[in-house]
């Protein structure tokens, strides 16, 4: 489930980045984070399959729930990092303008 969730997040983010092509929103780093996580989970799946063989395709419900929470946590962490990058770089000057008004 972690692989599936991160791949969906990577594909959706890449499609938005490709369609919008708005460099100000800094979607590039978000795409890289999701694709990096997807590659990491893919390598993990390969090694887990090599260890478990056919049992890999019949996970317990508890394991699936844990993997789902882990996948959602990875997506949430990547989004938090992306928001922090946006706040620090402030590509549209929104934070800077708000601070100047005060």
C-alpha positions in Angstrom: 0.0 0.0 0.0 2.9 2.4 0.7 4.1 1.9 -2.9 0.7 2.4 -4.3 -0.1 5.5 -2.3 3.3 7.2 -3.2 3.1 6.3 -6.8 -0.4 7.8 -7.1 0.8 11.0 -5.3 3.8 11.1 -7.6 1.7 10.7 -10.8 -0.9 13.3 -9.7 1.7 15.8 -8.7 3.7 15.3 -11.9 0.5 15.7 -14.0 -0.3 19.0 -12.1 3.3 20.2 -12.5 3.2 19.3 -16.3 -0.2 21.0 -16.9 0.3 24.1 -14.9 4.1 24.6 -15.6 4.1 27.2 -12.8 7.6 27.5 -11.4 6.4 29.8 -8.7 4.6 27.1 -6.8 7.8 25.0 -6.7 6.0 21.7 -7.6 9.4 20.2 -8.8 10.7 19.4 -5.3 7.4 17.9 -4.4 7.5 15.7 -7.5 11.1 14.6 -6.6 10.1 13.7 -3.0 7.1 11.6 -4.2 9.1 9.9 -7.0 12.0 9.2 -4.5 9.6 7.7 -2.0 8.1 5.6 -4.8 11.5 4.2 -5.8 12.3 3.5 -2.2 9.1 1.5 -1.7 9.6 -0.3 -5.0 13.0 -1.5 -3.9 11.5 -2.5 -0.6 8.8 -4.5 -2.4 11.4 -6.3 -4.5 13.4 -7.4 -1.4 10.3 -8.3 0.5 9.0 -10.4 -2.5 12.4 -12.1 -2.7 12.1 -13.0 1.0 8.4 -14.0 1.2 7.7 -15.3 -2.4 4.0 -16.1 -2.8 3.1 -14.9 0.7 3.9 -11.4 -0.4 0.6 -11.3 -2.3 -1.6 -12.3 0.7 -0.8 -9.8 3.4 -2.6 -9.8 6.7 -5.2 -7.0 7.2 -3.2 -5.6 10.1 -0.2 -5.2 7.8 -2.2 -3.6 5.1 -3.6 -1.0 7.6 -0.1 -0.3 8.9 1.2 0.2 5.4 -1.7 2.5 4.5 -1.0 4.7 7.5 2.7 4.7 6.7 2.0 5.7 3.0 -0.3 8.5 4.1 2.2 9.7 6.6 4.9 9.8 4.0 2.6 11.9 1.7 1.7 14.2 4.6 5.4 14.7 5.5 6.3 15.5 1.9 3.5 18.0 1.8 4.6 19.6 5.1 8.2 19.9 3.7 6.8 21.4 0.5 4.9 24.0 2.4 7.9 24.9 4.5 10.0 25.3 1.3 7.2 27.6 -0.1 7.2 29.7 3.1 11.0 30.0 3.1 11.4 30.8 -0.6 8.2 32.9 -0.8 8.1 32.9 -4.6 5.1 35.3 -4.9 6.3 37.6 -2.0 3.1 37.0 0.0 4.7 36.5 3.3 7.2 39.4 2.7 4.3 41.7 1.9 2.3 40.7 5.0 5.3 41.3 7.2 6.0 44.7 5.6 2.4 45.8 6.3 2.8 45.3 10.1 
